[in-house]
Amino acid sequence: MLKALDIKESPEGSVITFSIVFIKKDGERVFVPRGVSVGLPYSLSANRMRGILPIDANGEKVGHVYPVGIDNILEYNSLEVVL
């Protein structure tokens, strides 16, 4: 799942979208029905984090980038995540 999350574009150059459910630091459960993986301003592997940006049907950003801890991801593309 993490390898799929790290891929930002398909070989044709189109952005890869996915749905994800995760828990924020304050305990709030967040569902992003369509999002893309983006970079964060610090080391992703050292901090075990990934950046998720919600987008709409046209590929335009909707909201802000969520820094998500990989241990807090519950579902990826409607499949339960087990680490």
C-alpha positions as CSV (number, residue, x, y, z in Angstrom):
1,M,0.0,0.0,0.0
2,L,2.8,2.5,0.8
3,K,4.5,1.8,-2.6
4,A,1.2,2.5,-4.3
5,L,0.7,5.7,-2.2
6,D,4.2,7.0,-3.2
7,I,3.5,6.8,-7.0
8,K,2.3,10.2,-8.0
9,E,1.8,9.8,-11.8
10,S,1.0,6.9,-14.2
11,P,3.4,6.2,-17.0
12,E,1.2,8.2,-19.3
13,G,1.7,11.3,-17.1
14,S,-1.8,11.5,-15.5
15,V,-2.1,12.0,-11.8
16,I,-3.1,8.8,-9.8
17,T,-6.1,9.4,-7.5
18,F,-7.3,7.2,-4.6
19,S,-9.7,7.3,-1.7
20,I,-8.4,7.1,1.9
21,V,-9.6,7.0,5.5
22,F,-7.2,8.0,8.2
23,I,-7.1,9.2,11.8
24,K,-5.8,12.7,12.6
25,K,-3.5,13.5,15.5
26,D,-6.5,14.8,17.5
27,G,-8.4,11.5,17.0
28,E,-10.8,12.8,14.2
29,R,-11.5,10.2,11.5
30,V,-11.1,11.7,8.0
31,F,-12.5,10.3,4.7
32,V,-11.0,11.7,1.5
33,P,-13.1,10.3,-1.4
34,R,-10.6,11.5,-4.0
35,G,-7.1,12.6,-3.2
36,V,-3.5,12.6,-4.5
37,S,-0.2,12.0,-2.9
38,V,2.0,15.1,-2.4
39,G,5.3,15.9,-0.8
40,L,5.8,17.4,2.6
41,P,8.5,19.9,3.8
42,Y,10.4,17.2,5.8
43,S,11.7,13.7,5.4
44,L,8.8,11.3,4.8
45,S,10.6,8.1,5.6
46,A,12.2,9.4,8.8
47,N,8.9,10.7,10.1
48,R,6.7,7.9,8.7
49,M,4.4,10.4,7.1
50,R,2.7,11.0,3.8
51,G,1.0,14.1,2.4
52,I,-2.6,13.7,1.1
53,L,-4.3,16.5,-0.9
54,P,-8.1,16.2,-1.5
55,I,-9.2,17.0,-5.1
56,D,-12.5,17.3,-6.9
57,A,-13.7,15.5,-10.1
58,N,-11.8,18.0,-12.3
59,G,-8.5,17.5,-10.5
60,E,-8.6,20.8,-8.7
61,K,-7.5,21.0,-5.1
62,V,-10.2,21.1,-2.5
63,G,-8.8,22.0,0.9
64,H,-5.4,21.7,2.3
65,V,-2.6,19.0,2.5
66,Y,-3.1,16.5,5.3
67,P,0.1,15.1,6.9
68,V,-0.9,11.5,7.6
69,G,1.1,9.1,9.7
70,I,1.3,5.8,8.0
71,D,0.2,4.0,11.2
72,N,-3.0,6.0,11.2
73,I,-4.3,4.9,7.7
74,L,-7.4,2.7,8.0
75,E,-8.5,2.3,4.4
76,Y,-6.9,2.8,1.0
77,N,-9.2,2.5,-2.1
78,S,-11.9,1.0,0.1
79,L,-9.6,-1.8,1.3
80,E,-8.7,-2.2,5.0
81,V,-5.1,-1.5,5.7
82,V,-3.2,-3.9,8.0
83,L,0.4,-3.0,8.8
